Amino acid sequence: MLFFKPEFRNHEGEIINVVDLQNNAVGFISFLYKENQELYIFGQLNDEGEKQNFIDIVSHYIDGLKIAILGNSDKEPNIYLHSGGNPIELDKEKEKSQ
């Protein structure tokens, strides 16, 4: 099981550690926002055994960011997620889990 542990936040972005049950950092998720509604989301998971849990919590976080920051805009955020150095493509991963 994974949890978010906020590390840093300002009006242009946020860095959140991803921790396990023992409070060990196993990755991070962060976002940067530009005033012209450009949203960049970066994430890294070090423990590939937690990949599905990471995808589950990060997917909900990203959905919330889209609504809160981009609103009804047709723009999509720029998302860069990795697990053990390998890219994670959320759309493909969501299809696999269903």
N, C-alpha and C positions, 0 to 999 in steps of 0.2 A: 504494500500500500504506500502511496506517495502523497505528499502534502506540499503546499506552497509555504515558503517562509520569506516574507518581504525583506529586501536588503537595502534598496535605494529607490527614491521616487522624487521626481520634480514635474513641472508642468509639461515637459516634452517627452517624458518616458519613465520607465520603471524597470528595475532588475529584481527578479524573484528567484531565490534558490529553490530547487526541488529537493526535498529531503525524504528519507525513508523513516520507518517507525523508530529507529534508534537516533534520529535527528542528524544522520550523516548526509552531507550534501552529495547527491548523485547526479546533479545536473542544474540547469537554469533555464529560465524563459525571460525574455526581455522584449520591450517594445520601444520604438522611437516614433514620434509623431511630428510632422511638419504642418504648419498652419494651412497649407493648401490641400489638406486632407490626404496626405500621403502617409501611410502607416506601414512601418517595417516591424516584423516580428521575428526574433531570433531565438533558437532554443537548442540545447545540447543535453543529451542524456548519456552518462558514462556507463551505466549498468544496463546492458542489453536485455537482461532477464526481466527488467521492469518496463520494457518497451510499450506493451499494450496499456499498462496503467498510465504511463506518460502520455500516450496518445489520448486516452480518455480525459484526463484532467486538462490537458493543453487545448483540446478541441473545444471544451466548454469555455475556457478562458478566452480563446480567440473569437468565438461567437459573441461573447459579451463585449469584447473590444470593438468588434465591427459595429455593433449597435450603438455603443456609447460614444465612439469617436467618429465613425463614418456616417452614422445615422441611416437615412434612406438613400444615400449615394449609391450609384452603380459601381463605384470603385471597389476593387478588391485589395486587401492588404498584400504586401510583399512578404511572403513567409519563407523562412529558411530554418528548417529543423533537421537535426542530425542525431543519430544514435550510434555510438561507437565509431563515429567518423563516416557512417553511411547516411545518405539523405533519407528523410522520412517524407513521403508524399501522403498527406492526410486523406485526400479523396480516395486513393487506392487502398490505404489501410482501413478506412471506414467500411469500404465495400467488402474487404476480407473478413471483418469481424461480424458482418451481418449474415 
